[in-house]
């Protein structure tokens, strides 16, 4: 019975093409550089506490992530000027955030409580949201523009390394 179980790593290695395998190390280096630049942005936005920034981004992603699956909503809220209103934000539980990040519940709860105390999150029926009012400002806009630069750099680096997206 145990022999029939395969983990995802085995499947990925079996299915990977020779090209994927030859470019895997380069892709990992490039992705690591992107991740570290993004982590710095998160840390800067959260007063030097990268983990708090990560928890906040997880709340926001849970609140509005579904918008990207809806063509009309995605187009309406794509720009920096158009922030999804609170009534479109789907509440998320602290337990769901903890599970999505693989972080202990109590740790996540403490960070969420700190974000609530700072006004960056609000408890509502069904969980927590990051309100639209807390999703604007010059500092946040500057970070989003910097992140767009990071994404462009990431994609250019992958292309220079010969990594195909098809």
Protein Blocks (a to p, Z undefined) as FASTA:
>chain_A
ZZmpccfklmmmmmpcfklmmmmmmmmmmmmmmmmmmmmmmmmmnnopaklmmmmmmmmm
mmmmmmmmpmklmmmmmpmklccdfklpccddfklmmmmnopafklmmmmmmmmmmnopa
ccdehiacddfklmgcjklmmmmmmmmmmmmmmmmmmmmnopafZZ
